[in-house]
Amino acid sequence: MAALIFIIILSVLVIIHEAGHFLSAKKYGIKVNEFGLGYPPRVLKLFKWQDTIFSLNLIPFGGFVQMEGENGPDDNASSPDSFYEKSIKARLHVILAGVFFNFIFGILAFAFVFYKLGIPTALNNQVRIQSLAENSPAIRANLSSNTNILAFKVNEQWVEVNSIAAVKKLVSEHLGETVIVRTTLACNQEICPKEYQENAIYLRTTAETPSGEGTMGITFTEAIFKTYPWYVMPFATIFHAFKQSFELGLLIIQSLGQLVTDLFAGKGVSQNVAGPIGIVDQANTYGFFDGGFLSIVNFAALLSINLGIMNLLPIPALDGGRAVLVIMEKFFKRKKIDKIAYYLNLIGYVSLLALMIVVSFNDIRNILK
């Protein structure tokens, strides 16, 4: 089921990407021969609109846009409405429109999730209780969720804590003991009242702690979903969605840079790098597919930004590589670029295929471990 959801999400994102190429091509008067759902062979011709055949194809994954003259001088390139005959600016816009659509979708999807749930806000220097396990020491001590732990009284001395790590360290040093814990009353988003309460709590030993629980039976959180007045939320969600997408993009670029560095250094593919198999496994492990509709939309946003960044890579088989070849026409004769474009694209496809095979083997190895 996780794999099926992943394929559906990725197919939708690919169709959104291709829709960017399609609409941009129409804007610049480029003839689009076919907009296919799935990959050939064609199963059904759905309809025809403005000389474009919309088709349903046998391989039920993704989609494609076939433009007149997109494969170079031998592909009806002399036609005035062909991709090949358009200006450098027009071709760059068409090539990069798919990436742009992926970024826009990612931002809007994040904004939708933030609008529904609230905007993730870090709780700095706070130890916020998110939930309590049933029949745990925390329940018996009358602790409550949405409160902060402030301090512990150990050996008649109060020890203040302002991080989850500090709590875990203190608790690990006093397993099997009963201590006093000081907590705030219920908090309002990131603001907690000055009033507090103190309760005795038993710190279970490792042998006494059920699997999947902590010593006290508490789950902490480092962030909350913050809401604003209705007239502020639309602007706040768009701003934070853009910020989230930008930060995610930088993280992906850094990871790709590290991957290239490791490959040239002979270190192989890092275990932190995942392909489709690894992405499905990790998404399933972290519950993206079990968290309901909003969780799936959030995952789609992550994947859309990732897809956009990947397509921007300057590899000839990808949009980024095609854009580089078009830009090179400003410095070299087009005939020279046309001669090397085929071989560069071939090398790009082979390189991508080899990388996908290596990453897939790496995914399988990590899963088996």
Beta strands, then each sheet from edge to edge (+ up, - down):
strand 1: 32-49
strand 2: 52-67
strand 3: 119-122
strand 4: 128-132
strand 5: 149-154
strand 6: 157-160
strand 7: 178-184
strand 8: 196-202
strand 9: 218-221
strand 10: 223-226
sheet 1: 1+ 2-
sheet 2: 3+ 10-
sheet 3: 4+ 9-
sheet 4: 6+ 5- 7+ 8-
end
